[in-house]
Amino acid sequence: MDVSSLQSRYLDSCMKHEVLPNSAVLSWFYKAEIQKSEQGKCSIKFFLNQLCNADIYPLIDVFLAIDSSDVDAVDILHESPCNFNEEYVMPLLQTINLKLRVVDLHDMSPEENFLQDLCHHGLACHILNMRSTHIQKLNMAGTFMQLHTLNLDFCTSIGSLDKDCFSCMPSLMRLSMCETRVANLWTTTAALSKLPSLLELRFQNCLCCKDTGPCPALFGDKARIAFEKFGSAPLNMCLSSETSSISIRDATFQGFHAKENCGDLLSLTGSALIKEGSGKFDNLSHISEVEMSSCLKGVGSIEISSDVPPNLNGLSNLENKITDKEEILARAHMWDLKSGRPTSLKNYISHHHPSPICFEKHYREYMVALLPRLEVLDNFSITKMDREMGRAIFSKYYEYLPYKQKNKQSVVTVLQKREMGTMGASCPNFSKFKKSCHYGKSQCHFSRSLTAAKLGSAAWPLLHPLHTFSHIYKEGSKRLRARQFEYHPSDSRLMVFGTLDGEVVVINHESGKLVGYVPSANNMNSVLGLCWLKKYPSKLLAGSDNGCLKLFDISHIPPIVSDVNCSAGVVTFDDFDQLTSVHVNSGDDQFLASGYSKDVALYDIFSGKRLQLFTNIHREPINVVKFAHHSPFLFATSSFDHDVKLWDLRQKPQWPCYTASSSSGNVMVCFSPDDRYLLVSAVDNEVKQLLAVDGRLHMDFKIASTGSAHNYTRSYYINGSDYIISGSCDENVVRICCTQTGRRLRDVYMEDVESGNSLFVQSLRGDPFRLFHMSVLTASKRPCSKWEIIKVNLLASSHGTEEHSHGQNIRSTFLGG
């Protein structure tokens, strides 16, 4: 059937279905006929907003009868609200199938069912533009074999990418996701790495650019060469090639303003000076590539695989050399040592419509390092220096795999190497190493290699709530609402949590079975302090915010939800008003209590008496007090007066052993398992590790602040003393950092799978028995508050699990650890 018969075929089909022909459709077919006669090619443009329900079936008939050579391409466009049901769109698209060129649904705002169908089945189009507020977790796992351009700008509900997203898009070259809610560097790069042809990517855009390519208005010849040499492209800058002048756009977005007084935009000592308003670039033409790249000499090269996430061999060399490079760049006014980013024009010009991922520290360098095929990011070309800088920054601030493992290996490979006795075969002189190595060290090496293999294959970690919340109810079908929790120190199955209503609940967190339940007494409020005894594993101490302190024996607690209090084995201590923290010493004979006061109380566990009250040892309330793990006399206090203090009971605490200060109020402190370090967490992500012996700074983890004075941060050790986990009450992310290098290993984002709402971190603990396992107490704020403990397994994939969430009202989040 030739094109001239499209109109007649359409009219015949309308008669068949007893509907009136659409004049707009007839005009489209007429234009296609004219185009075919003049150019020898035929492309048809359909505008969905000009169609109605009755038009769909006649159109389907027409395209079912079209010969493959009759029509070269079909564009499905959309300019205003539709007059027909969305359920008709997919049958039409699937009928046109291989002839689809452009599918533009930007102004359609399709419903969730339509989007799920499209993402699941895929399309044969070349360009897809889509905008929707119904997608929360993007999972475009369908077949999109011909798709080379995908625009998802302003899909403001997309918060993450699914594991299988982009798995069938071998031809995708251009992707735009401006103003989404995507924030996770780790899962995002893992999903994007599956796109073998991806060249252009943006999560924010240059204001004058409508596509993903490099901004055409950025460079005159000399300026382009200069900025390529500096390795930092100017943002939102218009440069006239005729006058070689720079004009900075006065653009803002969501409170991020360009600075008004730019002054010197870029200065290269002794070589070049670029000033706003000078009208020209001075002495740029004679700057050679050798001069501009000399600061990176000796940094080394890294081979990055094009098929898998990068094999970052050689990064250990970069770790030692990046500091010198940064200093050189800083002297040239190109590098800000404090922020760790180039200063060239960065402070004066901004992108527009950014997704949250753009505000992650070292965002550009991270993306460039992990996506080696990428050529353009956020409308700016990736230069050779960008790649070198990206690899260097990545090596300094991030861990690709835990325990300094440089190569991704499968679990099978690690097990095979163990069986063959070649776990360390990649090391020089391995045979000598094998003979001299103790069995324990060999086992440790195997365990770490296996851990790295599992973590490397699980970019989307397994998150699931404790099963107990799904089936434990109080009278009136009210669910339990956890406020504090602790793992058992010697029984890997047990966990205790205290609730907002004063209950104490012991559970088997592996099976979800209830082990013991203590109902709230009239004098028990929200439980903020919990601590197991080590020498007496059936006993635990609980303290509530109204000062009530009790010691329970779980062997006497019934495993049923009941309002009947069991007094057997319960020891009651003198109250400590406004309690926020309790901790038992290593000898299990004394414990400390602190609260929303400047005092700390010492109790004797056996007699039940308060031994001493240390008054006014801080200038502000003491939120957390902790004993050392191996000394029954040493303890540390953290206060909102910005100070952390170490004390020794043998010296009758009148003066601390030392005082260390933070720049904001301290939320908590804890000892490392070996007592070598103190981990201090202050308000708004100020997390530092101190030497326990004298309080000197050992590691500043440099977690970005939010600017909130109420973002209460808590941090704990995981995997012994190897890593820390840190989370804050105004954020839905848990950060995992190496204690010896400070590098970030992973961020884990907490979200309710059912609603897609963010879950904010109230408290967290590392599992003392399992590597890279932890539990996180979370709360959601909207539309109704939920409290739940979520178990996180970084060594397993999140797919195929069921999520549950429960809870009620949010209360104060700064109290306790």
N, C-alpha and C positions, 0 to 999 in steps of 0.2 A: 504494500500500500504506500503510495507516494504522499508527499506532504499536502498536495492540492486536495487530497481526499480526506484530510483531517477534519475539516469543517463538516463535510457531508457525513462522515462516519459519526461525528458527534451528534449531528441532527438526527440520524437514524437511531442512535442509542437513546436519545431523549424521547423519541416516539415510543421506543420499546418500553421504557420505564414510565411513560406517561407523565413526563415533566416538561416544563417550558424551558427552552434553551436559554442559557445565560449569555447576554450580549458581550460581556467581558471575555468569556471563554472563546467566543467566535472571533473577537478581535485579536486575541493571543495567537490563535491558529492562523489568522490572516497575515499577521506580522511575520510569523515563522515561514509562511509560504513565500512572502516577498524576499526575506533574507535568503532562502534557499535558491531562489532564482537569480539573485544578484551576487551572492558570495559562494554559492555551492555548499554552504553549511547551514544547518538548521538547529537553532536553539530556542526553546520555548520557556517563557517566564510566566509562572503562575503566582498570583497574589491571593493568599488564603483569605484575606479580609474581604475579597470580592466574591467569594463562593458561599453557597448555602448548602444545607444537608442534601437537597435534591440533586445537586450537581455532581456529587461524588461518584455514584454508581455509573452514570454515563461516561465520566472521565476514565474510570477504571476499565470499562469496556473498550474505550478507544486505545488505551495503552497496552492492553492485552493483545490487541490485533496489530499493533505497529511492528513492522519489520525492524530488525536491529540496525539497518542502514538508513532508515527513513529520518530518524532524529538523532542529532549528535549529542545534545545535552538538554537537560531540564533543570531550571532553577525554581525552587519553591521559596517564595518571599512572603513577607508579612509586614504590613505598615500600620495597621490599626486593629482594634478588637474584631474578633471573628464573629460571623453570624451562624456558625454551625458547630456541632459538637466535636470535641477533640478526638472522640473515639473513631472518627472517620479519617483522621490524618494518617495514622500508621498504615491502614490498608492502601491508601493512595501512594504513600512513599514506597511501600514494599512492591507495589505493582510497577512503578516506574523503575525502581531498583537500579540497575547498572547505568542507566542514563542520567541519574541524579548527579548534578554538579555542585550546586549551592543549595543548602537548606538553611534558611534564616528564620529562626524562631525567637529572635531577640525580643520582640514586642508582644509576643503571644502569651508569655507567662503560663506555660502549660502546667496541668495538674500532675500530681504525684504518680498516678497510675500510668499516664501516658509516658512520663519520663522513665519510670521503671521498665516499661515495655521497650522503649527506645534503647536504653542503656544495656538491657539484657540481650536483645536480639541484634542490635547494631544496624548500620546503614551502609549503603554502597556509595554515598556521596563523597565529594572531594573536599568540600568546605562545609563546616557545621557551625552555625552561630546560635547559641542558646542562652536564655536568661530565665532563671526560675528562683523562687524563694522556697521551694518545696524540697530541695535536695540538701541533706545534711551531711551524709557520708557518700562521696562520689564513688560509684562503682560501675564505670563504663567497661564492663567485661565482655560485651558483645563483639561481633566481628565488624570492624571498620577498616577493611583492607585497603581501600583507596583514599581514605581520609588523610589529607596533608595539612589542613588548617583547622584548628578547633578554638573557638572563642567562647569562654565561659565568664566573661566580665560581668560583674554586678550580680552574680549568683550569691547573694549575701548570706545565705544559710549554709553554704558548703564550709564545713569545718575541718574535714580530713579526707584523705584519699584511701580507698579500700585497697587491700593487698592485691586483688586481681584487676584493679583499675589499669587501663592502658595496655592490657596484656595482648590484645589483638589489634594493634595499630602500627603495623610495621612501616607505614609510609608517612606517619605524622612528623612534620617538620616544624610547625609553628603552633605554639600553645599560649593562650593569654588567659590569665585568671586574676585580673585586677579586682580589687574590692570584694574579695571573698573573706571567709573567716579562717583560711588555712594558716596554721601557725607552726606546725611541727617540722623542723628541718629534717629529721631522721626519716620519718615515714614518707615525707614528700619526695625526698631524693631517691628513696628506695623505689617508689612507684615510678618516678620519672626515668630512672635508669633502665626501665623495661622498653623505652622508646628508642630503638636503634637509629632512627633517622632524625631525631629532634635536634634542630639547629638554633631555633629562636624561641625564647621563653620570656614571659614577663608576668610578674605579680604586682607591678606598678608601671605607670606609663609616663612618657614624656608628653606634655600637654598638647603638642602639635602633631603627635603621631597617632594615626588611626590603626596602624598594623603593628606587627611585632618586630619589624626590621629596624636596623640602625637609623637613628633620627637623621633625616637628610638636611636639617637646618642647623646642625651643630657646628660644622667645621668649614673654615676656609682652608686653603692648602697648608699654610704655615702652622696654623693653630692645630689642624688635625695631626700633623707630624709631631708637634710639640706634645700634645696630650697623649699620643700613642707612646712617646718616649717616657712620659711621666707615668704612664700606666693607669691614669685615672681620668675618665671622661667627664667633662663638665655637664651638669644636669640642667635641663630646661634652659639652655643658653642658645641664643640666636647669634650667629656670626655671619656678617656680610663679607663675602670674598672680595668685594670691590674696595671696601674701606678698611677691612680687617679690624673692625671695632666690635666690642662686646656689649650687648645690652642684656641685662638680667631681668627676667620676667618677675614681676611682683605678684607671685602666685602663692596661695595658701591652701592647705587641706587639713581639716580636722585639727586646727590649732597649731600646725607646724608651719611656722612663718619663715620666709626668707629674711635674712638680716638686711637692714636698710643700709647700713654703712659698711660696704664691703672692704674699702681700703685696698691693700695689696691682695689681689686674688691668688697670685702664685709667685713664688720667688725661688729662684735657683741661685744660690750664693755664687757670686762672681761670674755668672754666665747669663742669666736672663731675669728679667723683671717684667711682670705683666700687671698693669694697674688699671682699675676701672676708670673709664673716662679719659685715659691717655690717648685714645684714638689709634693706637698701634701696639704691636708686639715688638719689643726691642731685643735685638741680638738673638733671635731664635733660629735664623737660617743656618748658622754655622755650628749649631749643637749637633754632635754626631751621636749615632746609636751607641758607640763605645762609651762616650762620656755619660750618657743618660742611663746606661745599664750597668755601669761599673759597680754601683752599690750592691748589685746582686751577684757579683762574681764570687765564686766559691761556694755558693749556696747549695749547688748540686742539683741533679735532675732526678725526677721520679717518673717511672714508667707506670702509666695508668691503663689498665685493660679497657678495651672498647666494648667488651661483651658483658662484663660484670662490674659491680662496684670496685673502686680502684684498689689495686694491690700497692699499698703505700710503703714499699720497701725503700729504705734510705732515709726515712723521715727522722731517724735518730740523729743523723748528721745535721739536718736542718734545725733540729731543736737547739743545738748549741750555737748555730750561726745566725739565727734570726735576730737575736738581740743586737748584734753588730750592724746588721742591715737596717734595723729600725732606727738605731742611733744616727746612722749616716743620712737616712731619709729625713729624720727630725731636724738635723742640722741644715738640711736643704729646705726646711719649712714645708716638707711634703707629707710628714707623718706625725700623727698625734700619738705619743707614747701612752697617754692616759687612756684614750678610747681604743687604741689599737687599730686605727683606720687612717687612710690617707686624708690629709686636710685640704688638698687641692680643690677649691671651689665647693667642697662637700658642705661646708658650714653656711654657704650662702644661697644655695639653690636646692630645691627638693623635687622629688617625683610627685605624681598625683595618683589618687585612688589606690593607695597601697593596701595590700593584704597584711594581716598581722605578722606574717613570716618576715616581712621586710624590715621589721624593727628588732629582729633578733640580732644580737651582736655578731659581727663578722658574717652577716647573711650572704653578701655577695661573694666573699672569698670562699665560704663553705660550698655554695652552689657551684662555683667555678671549679673547685677542687674535686668535687664528687660527680660532676657531670662533664667529663673531659671532651665530649663531642660538641658541646654547646659553643655557638659562635656569637650569639647576641643575647644579652640578659637585660631586661627592662629598657629596651631601645638603645642600648649602648654596646658597641662591639667589644668582644673579649680579646684583648691584645696578648702578645707573648708575655709581657710583664705582668698582666693580670693573672695569667696562669701560674707564673712563678710565685707571685705574691699569694695567690690562693693556696697553693700547696704549702708554702712556708707558714702562713697563718694557721692553716688546718693542723699542721704538725705541732704548733706551739700550744694551741688552745683546745684541741679535740683528740680523743682517742678513737681510732677506727675500730679496734677490737680491744677487749680487756687484756690486762697483764702483758702489754707490749707485744702482743701477737700481731704480726704484720701481714700474714697471708690468710685469706679465708680458706678454711678446709671444711669438708663435710665430716659429719660425725663418723661415718663409715671409714673414711680415710684415717682419722685419728685412731680408731679402734684397730685398724689393720696395722698401722705403724707400731702400736703397742704390742700386738701379737708378734710382729716381726722383730721387735726390739730396736726399732729405728725412730723412736720418738724425738730424739735430738739429732738425727742424721744430717739435718741442715746446718748444724753447728760445726765449725772447724775442729779437727782433732777429736771427732766424736768418740772414737774407740777409746782414747785415753780418758775422755770425760766419763764414759760408761763404766770403766773400771774403778774410777775414783769416786763415783757418785753413790751416795747412800740410797738405800731403798726408799726412805721417806721423801727425799728430794725428788727421786724419780717419780714417785706417786704424785707428788705435788705438781710436777711438770705435766704429767698426764692429765691430772684433774683440771689444771688451768687451760690446757690445750682443748680439752673436751668442752669446757665451759665457753671458751671463745668460739668454738665451732657452733655450739647451740645458739649462743647469743647472736652470732653473725647471720644466722639463718632465720632469725625471728625479729624482723624490723617492727612488726606489730605484736608487742608482747601480750601474753594472756592476762586479762583482767576479769575477775569474777567476784561477786560479793560473797560473804560468808552465807552458807545455806541456812544457818540458824535463823536469820532474820525472816526467812520466808515462811516459817511454820511455828515460831514461838509467839504466842499472844498472851496478853494479860486479860484481866476481866474487862469486858466491854469491847473485845476484839482490837485492843490497842497494841500496836507493835512496840517492841523494845527499841529505845533510841540511845545508841552508844555515845558516850562522851570521852571515855579514856579506855585504853587497853594495854595489855602487856603479854608477851609470849612467856611461857613457862621456861625457866632456865635449864631444866634437865629432862623434861618430858616433851619431846618434839610435837606431840599431838595436841597439847593443851594451850589454851589462851583464856585469859580473864578479861572481861570488859565491864566497866561501870557505866551506868546510864544517866541521862539527864534527870531522871525521876528518882534516883537514889538506889536502884537495884544493883546487885553484884551478880554477874553471870559467868559461870565457868563452862566452856564448851570444848569439844573435840573439833578443832577447826579443819581437820582432814575429812571427817565424816559428817560434820555438821550436827552431831548429836549433843544434846544438853547433858552436862556432867553435874552441875550444881546451880541452884538459883536461890539467892537471898533477896526477899522482898524488901522494899523500902520501908524503913520504920518511920515513925512520925518525926524523928529528929535527923533523918538522912535526906539531904538535898542532892544536887548534882555531884556525882563522884568524879573528882579531879585527880586524886592520888591513888595509885595502885603499885604494890611491890611484892613479889614473891620472896619467900625465904629460901635460901639455897641448901642449907643443912637440914631443913625440915620441909621437904618439897610439898607437903600437903597444906602448908600454912601460907596465908597471904594477908597483907596489910591493906586496908582501904580507908581513904579519908575523903570527906565530902566538903563542899564549899562553905557549909555552915559550921565547920570545925569538928565534926564528929569523927573519931578515930577508932577503928575496930580491927582486931586480928581474928581471922576466920580459919577454921580447919575444914577443908573441902571434903574430908572423909566423913564429916558429920552433916554435910549439906545435902538435902534431898534433890534428886535430878528431875524435879517437877516444878512447874510454875504454880505457886501457891501464895496466898496472903498470910500463911501461918509462919511466924518467925521461929527458927530453931536456935535456941540459946546454947546448945551443947558445943563446947570447944570455942566459944566466942570470948575474947578479952576486950574490954572497953577501956580506953585511955582518956586522960583529961583532954578536954577540947582544946583545939588551937583555932582561934577565930579566923575566918576568911581564908581558910586553907586552900592552897593551890598545888602543893607538892609534898610527897613523902618519899623517903628512901632508907633502906636498911643497910647496915654496914656489912662487910665481908665476914664478920664473925657471927652474924645473926643474933647478936645480943643487944644491940642498940639501933635506934632509928632517929632520923631527923625529920622535922616538919617545918615548912615555910608557908608563907601566904601573902595576902595583900597587906603586908605590914613590913616594918624594918627589922623584924626579929626572927630568930630561928630557935626552935625548941629541940632539946635532946631527951629522948625517952629510953627507959629500960624495958626491953621486951618481956623479960621473965617476971618482973615485979609489977609491971603495968604503970609505973610511976614516971612522972616527968622529973628528970635529973637536973636539968639546967635550962635557963632561958637566956640566950645571948641577945641582948637588946641593942637596938640602934647600930647594927654592924654595917648598915648601908644607909644612904640618904633617901632612898626611894624603896617602894615595895620589892620584896625578894620573890620572884616568880618561881624559881626552881632551885633546889638544893640537891647535890649528888655526892655520895660517898665514892671513894676510889674503889676499884674492883679488888685490889689485893692488899690494901691497908685499911684496918678498921678505924684509923684515927684521922686520916686525911679526907677532907671534903671541900667542895667548891660551891660557891653561891653566885647566882647571876641576878642582877637587879636592873630595874628600869632607870637607875641613876647612871647608867652607861658602864658600870664597873662589874668585872668578874674578879672574885677573890678566892684564894686558896687558904684553907685553915688547917690547923693541926690541933686535935683535942688534947694532946699532951702538953701543949703550951697554953692551955686555958684561954681560948680564943678571945683575946682582947685586941690583938693586932694580927692582921693576916700575914701569911708567909710572903705574899706579894699581891699586887693589884694590877690588873690589865684592863684597859679601857677600850670601848667601842665608840663609834661616832653617834650612835643612837641607843635607845634603851635595849637592854639585853632581855630576850625572851627566855632563853634556856642555855644550859651548859651540860656537858657530859664528858666522862673520861673515855678514852679509847680502851678496848678490851685488855690491852697490855699496860695501861696506865701511863704510857709514854706521852700522850697528848691530851689536851683539852679541846673539845669542839664547842665553839661559842657561836650562838645564833642571835643576832640583834634584829630589830625591826627593819623590815623591807629589804630582806635578802643580803644583809651584811653577815657573811659566814666566814669565820676564820678558825684556823687550827693553831693552837699555842703549844709550846713545849711545856709539859706539866712540871718540869723541874724548876723553871724560873719564870714562866709566863711569856717568854719571848715569842714573837710571831714566827711560826713555821710555814704557814701557807694561807694566803688570802685567795679564796675561791672566785672572787670578782664576779659574782652573780649580779646581773643587771637589776637595778632598783626600779620600782614603779612610780615612785614619788608619793606614795601613800604613807601617812604616819600611823595607819592602822593595819598595815600589812604584816601581821605577826608571823615570824619565820621560825620554823623548828627543823633541826637537823640531827641525824643519828648516823652511827657507823653501820656498815653492812659488809659482809664477807670478812669478818674479823675487823682489822684496822685498815683494810685495803682501799675501801671506797666509802663515801658518805652519800646519804640521800637527804635532800632538802626540799621542803615545801612551805608555802605561805598561805594564810587564810583567805587572801583576796585573789589567789591564782589557782588555776586548775592543773598545774603542772608539778611533777616531781622531778628534780634534777639529780643526776648521778655523776659524781666527780671522783677522780683518783686522788687519794690523800697525799701521795708523794709528788705528784706533778701538778695537781690542780686542774688537769684537763677534764673536759666534759666528755663522758662516755655516752650518755643518752638522756633525753628528756622523755618522760612518760606523761601523756595528757589524760586527765581523768574526766570522762564524760559518761552520762547516763545513756545507755544504748537505746532504751525505750523512748525517751523524750528528746535525746540529743542535747540536753542542757548540760552546762558545765557543772562539775562537782568540785568544790573548793576544799583544799587540804586543811584539815583541822589538826591532825596529828599523824604520825607515821612511825613505823619500827621496821628494822631489818630482821628477817627470820634468822635466828642464831644457829640453825641447823642446816640451812640450805643456801647454797650460793645463788646470789642474785634473785632471791625471793624476799618479798616484803609485804606488809599490810599497811593500808592507808585509810585513816578515818576521814570521810568526806561529808560535805553538806552541800545541798543545792539551795538556791535562794528563790528561784522562780520556776513555775508559777506557785508551787507549794514546797515548803522546806522538807528535805529528806536527809536523814542521817544514815550512813552505812559504812561498814568496814569492807574495803575492797582488797582482796588478795591479788598481788601482782607477781607474775612469773616471767622474768625477762628471757628465760631460756626456752619458752614454748610460744607457739603461735596463738593468736586470739581467736582464730576462726573455729566455728562449730561449738561455741560456748553459749550458755544462756545467762543473761544478766537479770538481776533483780535489784530493786531499789526501794527503800522504805524510809520513813522518818517523819518528823513534825517540825516544830518551831526551832529557829536558830537562836542560840543564846550567846553570851559574851565568849569570844574566841581567843582572847589573849591570855587567859588563865591556864596555868599548868603547862606540862610538857607534851 
